[in-house]
Amino acid sequence: MGKQNNNRKNKLKKPFVFLLLTVMFFIPLAGLTGAFENPAAIGPTSAERYLVSLINDARANPLETARSLGLDPATILTQHPDRQDIFLNGLAALRSNGNLYLAAKAKCLEILANNLVDNQPGAVNQKIDQRIRERGFIPAVTAGYAASLVFTNYIAPEKAARILFEQMFKAELNSNDFKILNPDLTDLGISIKSGSVNISGKHQRVYNVAAYFAKPAFSPDELVLLELVNQARQNPAASARMAGLDPNAIIEDFPGLKEIFENGLAPVNMNEKLFAAAAAHAADMLANNYYDSLALDGKTADDRIREQGYEPDQSGEVWPREIMGTITSGVFMDIAPADIARMLFEANLKQEFSAAEADRRILASSLREAGISFKVEAVNNGAGFYDTRYLLVADFGSGENEKNSYLTGAVFKDTDSNGLYNSGEGMEGVLINIKGAENKLDLFTGPAGGFGLALEPGTYQITAHLPDETVETEVVLAEENIGVWFVVKSELQ
């Protein structure tokens, strides 16, 4: 059962293959597009799954794949001397990502509707970036393919997928623009659609494929921390209890927190500029073996965020507000990194319950954005051995130019039956429908169970397709962010 809680109100006759290596990706609307999908039929299809498997087989063994296509491995190694490690050792498989799939599907249908013409100019990767962001996927790296197979006699979808894959892979090997074999890419969404087009006055059948590759900007552990931050803001009393504290005792000692405990605070969204500042400082501390908000070059958190182009608002408040935490261990710790991240977060949260408003970070009332970096690295302890260091750096702020309001949310399975989100409980891949006054959008929850995207002010109906039921709620988005939580009860409840 689930509930939602919303805070603050095969015979081939010479098929033609069109490989669009510089195809432009764009959705003209700044908000939401498309019609809702039937959750049972949203895909991917067997042909799409087959194409994903072909790509991952090629990543696992590039030279064997090339050999199976009639290409000479020795020639390939000669042509790409700087990629020998990839060809000889292969790459990890790409993860199928629902939001990349939905974005690729929309593009695939768009090209078919435009008679195989992509008439929207612009930089390819910029347009991919825009399209997948509209599904709530924030990328660090993007790439894409689009290709079409025109045929007269019937071709089975899996056969078409094979032909399209061969053309994409061969084209990649003849260039230096690697996508299938790009080690920086981790996620994939592929859509294959069939249709009819007009070529030289004749109607032809066609298969069209769009493939979106990306790497998310934030790790799953960082997204778990974002959900914990927002839970603490929206339900500080429950978060205090989860941290082993008595909310009534906190309010008695610090009455200034009473209103926050009773009404909660608006959630924050992940901001890429704040994240870049936090991640860079974390990397610097790891590289130079120190731990201090003041960097070795004398730069403060304020200096770092401004260097990323983040301009704090002019309200007179002190921005940014930064939290940090670290644990270093010389022995194996049988604790998941996400649980260590939660421990570091809770240590900071406990301090907030005895801090004045000016000294609060997580519970500062006017926050809008966060940049949360969590790193796990081996560091030299100076004695010839390496320790494992867990490092949290998070910058919070309210940007002068970061004024979009965000709908944020999460779906989690309440495995410990406490009604609260915890690390390991987020449910990835849950279909969410968002309906505004004029537009609609489908998206899937991410690896920490969350979703979030900037929307125009207005009223929205949110539908979550949980494992055993469909739950709907309505939110009114104005100047502040709005958070929605969908809780799937444990079988033990």
Secondary structure, 3 states (H helix, E strand, C coil): CEEEEEECCCCCCCCEEEEECCCCCCCCCCCCCCCCCCHHHCCCCHHHHHHHHHHHHHHHCHHHHHHHCCCCHHHHHHHCHHHHHHHHHCCCCCEECHHHHHHHHHHHHHHHHCCCCCCCCCCHHHHHHHHHHCCCCCEEEEEEEEEEEEECCCCCHHHHHHHHHHHHHHHHHCCCCCCCCCCCCCEEEEEEEEEEEEECCEEEEEEEEEEEEEEECCCHHHHHHHHHHHHHHHCHHHHHHHCCCCHHHHHHHCHHHHHHHHHCCCCCEECHHHHHHHHHHHHHHHHHCCCCCCCCCCCCHHHHHHHCCCCECCCCCCCCEEEEEEEEECCCCCCCHHHHHHHHHHHHHHHHCCCCHHHCCCCCCCCCEEEEEEEEEEEECCCCCEEEEEEEEEEEECECCCCCEEEEEEEEEECCCCCCCCCCCECCCCEEEEECCCCEEEEECCCCCEEEEEECCEEEEEEEECCCCEEEEEEEECCCCEEEEEEEECCCC
